[in-house]
Amino acid sequence: MKKSVLLVDDSATVRQLLRDMLSRDYEVFEAKHGQEGLDILKKLKVNIVITDINMPIMDGYKFIREAKKLTKFVPYIVITSDDGPDAMRLIKEAGAATFIKKPFEAAQVRKILSIIA
């Protein structure tokens, strides 16, 4: 049985890129923002979550904090263009396992997933 990954990003392009990258090895679910991601996590079991930070309705920081209440042992990977010290501190405080800086390559994502998954 395939492991599952939830992609939470307001960019349809990023979601499609990640879906294309991962769908061979993972069952992929998608959400356009944090609230939609929470709704999915209430219904489905996922093994990994990949999320953006800057999204409408609910940003990635709040999404991770709220989602961790539902999924204690699921690793969260943040994909972000902001790698400044404040962003890195907030990502860690929210409970993410690691981050990937945009723009990213498929090899980076696969390597991190192979370590985390």
C-alpha atoms as a printed R data frame, in Angstrom:
    type eleno elety resid chain resno       x      y       z
1   ATOM     1    CA   MET     A     1   0.000  0.000   0.000
2   ATOM     2    CA   LYS     A     2   1.293  3.454  -0.939
3   ATOM     3    CA   LYS     A     3   2.005  6.027   1.716
4   ATOM     4    CA   SER     A     4   0.004  9.221   1.410
5   ATOM     5    CA   VAL     A     5   1.016 12.853   1.281
6   ATOM     6    CA   LEU     A     6  -1.091 15.973   1.705
7   ATOM     7    CA   LEU     A     7  -0.023 19.012  -0.327
8   ATOM     8    CA   VAL     A     8  -1.217 22.341   1.095
9   ATOM     9    CA   ASP     A     9  -0.424 25.282  -1.177
10  ATOM    10    CA   ASP     A    10  -2.491 28.054  -2.719
11  ATOM    11    CA   SER     A    11  -0.520 27.767  -5.953
12  ATOM    12    CA   ALA     A    12  -2.119 25.284  -8.345
13  ATOM    13    CA   THR     A    13   1.172 25.203 -10.258
14  ATOM    14    CA   VAL     A    14   3.179 24.141  -7.198
15  ATOM    15    CA   ARG     A    15   0.575 21.529  -6.250
16  ATOM    16    CA   GLN     A    16   0.610 20.115  -9.783
17  ATOM    17    CA   LEU     A    17   4.419 20.042  -9.868
18  ATOM    18    CA   LEU     A    18   4.544 18.192  -6.547
19  ATOM    19    CA   ARG     A    19   1.676 15.868  -7.532
20  ATOM    20    CA   ASP     A    20   3.466 14.956 -10.761
21  ATOM    21    CA   MET     A    21   6.669 14.378  -8.802
22  ATOM    22    CA   LEU     A    22   5.116 12.226  -6.090
23  ATOM    23    CA   SER     A    23   2.066 10.445  -7.497
24  ATOM    24    CA   ARG     A    24   4.038  7.431  -8.682
25  ATOM    25    CA   ASP     A    25   5.159  6.603  -5.145
26  ATOM    26    CA   TYR     A    26   2.509  8.271  -2.962
27  ATOM    27    CA   GLU     A    27  -1.222  8.699  -2.831
28  ATOM    28    CA   VAL     A    28  -1.538 12.483  -3.107
29  ATOM    29    CA   PHE     A    29  -4.222 14.695  -1.572
30  ATOM    30    CA   GLU     A    30  -4.381 18.453  -2.138
31  ATOM    31    CA   ALA     A    31  -5.623 21.536  -0.311
32  ATOM    32    CA   LYS     A    32  -5.596 25.185  -1.427
33  ATOM    33    CA   HIS     A    33  -5.073 26.641   2.064
34  ATOM    34    CA   GLY     A    34  -4.631 25.634   5.680
35  ATOM    35    CA   GLN     A    35  -8.308 25.391   6.567
36  ATOM    36    CA   GLU     A    36  -8.939 23.050   3.650
37  ATOM    37    CA   GLY     A    37  -5.907 21.041   4.774
38  ATOM    38    CA   LEU     A    38  -7.373 20.689   8.272
39  ATOM    39    CA   ASP     A    39 -10.683 19.550   6.816
40  ATOM    40    CA   ILE     A    40  -8.875 16.827   4.872
41  ATOM    41    CA   LEU     A    41  -6.876 15.722   7.924
42  ATOM    42    CA   LYS     A    42 -10.114 15.313   9.885
43  ATOM    43    CA   LYS     A    43 -11.341 12.815   7.274
44  ATOM    44    CA   LEU     A    44  -8.241 11.039   5.984
45  ATOM    45    CA   LYS     A    45  -5.073  9.512   7.380
46  ATOM    46    CA   VAL     A    46  -1.915 10.837   5.743
47  ATOM    47    CA   ASN     A    47   1.720  9.926   6.312
48  ATOM    48    CA   ILE     A    48   3.375 13.220   5.342
49  ATOM    49    CA   VAL     A    49   2.278 16.834   4.922
50  ATOM    50    CA   ILE     A    50   3.999 19.316   2.628
51  ATOM    51    CA   THR     A    51   2.812 22.884   3.124
52  ATOM    52    CA   ASP     A    52   3.442 26.414   1.982
53  ATOM    53    CA   ILE     A    53   3.527 29.230   4.527
54  ATOM    54    CA   ASN     A    54   1.979 32.219   2.751
55  ATOM    55    CA   MET     A    55  -1.610 31.255   1.932
56  ATOM    56    CA   PRO     A    56  -5.016 32.912   2.236
57  ATOM    57    CA   ILE     A    57  -7.593 31.966   4.883
58  ATOM    58    CA   MET     A    58  -5.056 30.140   7.107
59  ATOM    59    CA   ASP     A    59  -1.299 30.466   6.775
60  ATOM    60    CA   GLY     A    60   1.110 27.561   7.075
61  ATOM    61    CA   TYR     A    61   2.258 28.381  10.603
62  ATOM    62    CA   LYS     A    62  -1.261 28.243  12.016
63  ATOM    63    CA   PHE     A    63  -2.113 25.244   9.837
64  ATOM    64    CA   ILE     A    64   0.822 23.226  11.222
65  ATOM    65    CA   ARG     A    65   0.021 24.140  14.841
66  ATOM    66    CA   GLU     A    66  -3.638 23.158  14.424
67  ATOM    67    CA   ALA     A    67  -2.912 20.068  12.309
68  ATOM    68    CA   LYS     A    68  -0.388 18.727  14.853
69  ATOM    69    CA   LYS     A    69  -3.297 18.450  17.302
70  ATOM    70    CA   LEU     A    70  -4.915 15.983  14.878
71  ATOM    71    CA   THR     A    71  -1.772 14.174  13.684
72  ATOM    72    CA   LYS     A    72   0.857 13.880  16.379
73  ATOM    73    CA   PHE     A    73   3.285 11.645  14.490
74  ATOM    74    CA   VAL     A    74   2.985 13.026  10.955
75  ATOM    75    CA   PRO     A    75   6.051 14.937   9.707
76  ATOM    76    CA   TYR     A    76   5.464 18.389   8.220
77  ATOM    77    CA   ILE     A    77   7.695 19.761   5.484
78  ATOM    78    CA   VAL     A    78   7.492 23.452   4.654
79  ATOM    79    CA   ILE     A    79   8.171 24.742   1.160
80  ATOM    80    CA   THR     A    80   8.909 28.468   1.275
81  ATOM    81    CA   SER     A    81  10.708 31.260  -0.513
82  ATOM    82    CA   ASP     A    82  11.503 32.955   2.819
83  ATOM    83    CA   ASP     A    83  14.569 31.446   4.471
84  ATOM    84    CA   GLY     A    84  15.365 34.329   6.782
85  ATOM    85    CA   PRO     A    85  16.104 33.696  10.460
86  ATOM    86    CA   ASP     A    86  12.635 34.800  11.627
87  ATOM    87    CA   ALA     A    87  10.923 32.471   9.167
88  ATOM    88    CA   MET     A    88  13.154 29.553  10.176
89  ATOM    89    CA   ARG     A    89  12.413 30.170  13.857
90  ATOM    90    CA   LEU     A    90   8.655 30.312  13.213
91  ATOM    91    CA   ILE     A    91   8.768 27.148  11.092
92  ATOM    92    CA   LYS     A    92  10.516 25.253  13.896
93  ATOM    93    CA   GLU     A    93   8.208 26.692  16.562
94  ATOM    94    CA   ALA     A    94   5.161 25.603  14.560
95  ATOM    95    CA   GLY     A    95   6.472 22.032  14.595
96  ATOM    96    CA   ALA     A    96   7.727 21.386  11.060
97  ATOM    97    CA   ALA     A    97  10.345 18.669  10.613
98  ATOM    98    CA   THR     A    98  12.231 20.584   7.913
99  ATOM    99    CA   PHE     A    99  11.873 23.005   5.027
100 ATOM   100    CA   ILE     A   100  12.687 23.231   1.345
101 ATOM   101    CA   LYS     A   101  13.500 26.585  -0.230
102 ATOM   102    CA   LYS     A   102  11.679 27.635  -3.399
103 ATOM   103    CA   PRO     A   103  12.526 27.174  -6.172
104 ATOM   104    CA   PHE     A   104  13.149 23.491  -5.554
105 ATOM   105    CA   GLU     A   105  14.064 20.465  -7.614
106 ATOM   106    CA   ALA     A   106  12.479 17.025  -7.619
107 ATOM   107    CA   ALA     A   107  15.677 15.455  -6.283
108 ATOM   108    CA   GLN     A   108  15.547 17.679  -3.177
109 ATOM   109    CA   VAL     A   109  11.962 16.715  -2.408
110 ATOM   110    CA   ARG     A   110  12.577 13.011  -2.969
111 ATOM   111    CA   LYS     A   111  15.703 13.055  -0.789
112 ATOM   112    CA   ILE     A   112  13.903 14.675   2.116
113 ATOM   113    CA   LEU     A   113  10.945 12.327   1.768
114 ATOM   114    CA   SER     A   114  13.250  9.314   1.726
115 ATOM   115    CA   ILE     A   115  14.769 10.478   5.014
116 ATOM   116    CA   ILE     A   116  11.508 11.488   6.710
117 ATOM   117    CA   ALA     A   117   9.189  8.825   5.366
